[in-house]
């Protein structure tokens, strides 16, 4: 009986020969793919498919290390060592090893392990947090703040948690100086820190230091608003001198003139040291021109309302002065006319209050009023105030060319 043979070149033989390599390849692909899929969602399961998966090893090691018990720390140490043997560039593995050994041998200095982890990756928040505590314990505030900066850049969650702590610590002068050095690098969390600083207010000196360290842009409307808010805070806390120095540095305006924009013909509005103008339906101060086409401030009172048309904060030294201004198109009784007033910022004492004189629409009238600034009045509000009108104002009074000149030697210094 002739034995049945299958030719070696037949399709059946070729299929049987190729089946084992294909099957092995499919198994390997499944194992590798499963490890990659589960390494984040379930690293323990990923290790069952691939016991040499360094990412799964480091993640399981970290999960065990943060439990904080000696038993979990010993397991974490073994897995972390395996992770580093599989991949020496395992940043999380190095971090897990540092945490585990800190629990098992608290007296041991693990800073080199954590610094090694930080060199591999700066995105491991747990490592960065350990380094913050380490640098604080050493008294190295600058390095601690540098690490805070890294954390704030990589984690919105940790920034929200840690920012209040940093704001509270800014009340300490040494910490404030270190924070100022970081702020000078224009970090992306600067605006968020500034918002918190307004509420925390770590004392006028520290607040002033920190705000001046921030690189605010003159052309950015948001930054202009931040500087205005900062100056208002300094004035409110009794340091108009700090506020005025900030104004000069930010604007570059070092003019010796006591009044900014005396003719109301310049853009500005950086309060409190530039004009704050009323803009509502009843009371409005609008830059414009008079009948001679000269720049003026139009004082519009549509309903007999009281309040300030405009105001600006001055920083005059103690001494005697002359307040000069030009007005026009002003009618009515003394009580109905707008007034110009100067009051101390600290206690609202009135230094001078004068009703604007009756004035023709064309040309106007120049007035000069003497006044004295006492030594207890380091900053003064100059205000143009609405008169006590009952009926709607029928004309549009105007004022322009406001000036303050020193008339005593003490005021000129």
Buried (B, 14 or more C-beta within 10 A) or exposed (E): EEEEEEEEEEEEEEEEEEEEEEEEEEEEEEBEEBBBEBBEEBBEBBBBBBEEBBBBBBBBBBBBBBBEEEEBBBBBBBBBBBBBEBBEEBBBBBBBBBBBBBBEEEEEEBBEBBBBBBEBBBBBBBBBBBBBEBBBEEEBBBBBBBBBBBBBBBBEEBBEEBBEEBBEBBBBEEBBBBBBEBBEEEBEBBEBBBBBBBEBBBBBEBBBBBBBBBEBEEEEEEBBEBBBBBBBBBBBBEBBBBBBBBBEEBBEBEEEEBBBBBBBBEEBEBBBBBBBBBEEEBBBBBBBEBBEEBBBBBBBBEEBBEEBBBBBBBBBBBBBBEBBBBBBBBBBEEEBBBBBBBBBBBEEEEBBBBBBBBBEBEEBBEBEBEBBBEEEBBBBBBBBBBBBBEEEBEEBBBBBBBBBEBEBEEBEE
